[in-house]
Amino acid sequence: MFDEEIKKPKGHEVGMNIDALSVEELADRIGLLEGEIVRLKTAIEARNATRKAAESAFKL
């Protein structure tokens, strides 16, 4: 029974309680969040590029 690993959440939820997390777990979550920031910024850039292309296509 004690050998079983305690299941910990895989992701991070904004505002969740972090009091019981270790330094390593906090660092892992920072890495996850930084990766998500990069993904979101890439999506913003792609949408801006699409919008600019559409705007230039409709300019006569």
Contacts in CASP RR format, 6 or more apart in sequence:
PFRMAT RR
TARGET T0000
AUTHOR 0000-0000-0000
METHOD contacts of the structure
MODEL  1
MFDEEIKKPKGHEVGMNIDALSVEELADRIGLLEGEIVRLKTAIEARNAT
RKAAESAFKL
8 25 0 8 1.000
9 16 0 8 1.000
11 29 0 8 1.000
11 32 0 8 1.000
12 29 0 8 1.000
12 32 0 8 1.000
12 33 0 8 1.000
18 26 0 8 1.000
18 29 0 8 1.000
21 29 0 8 1.000
END
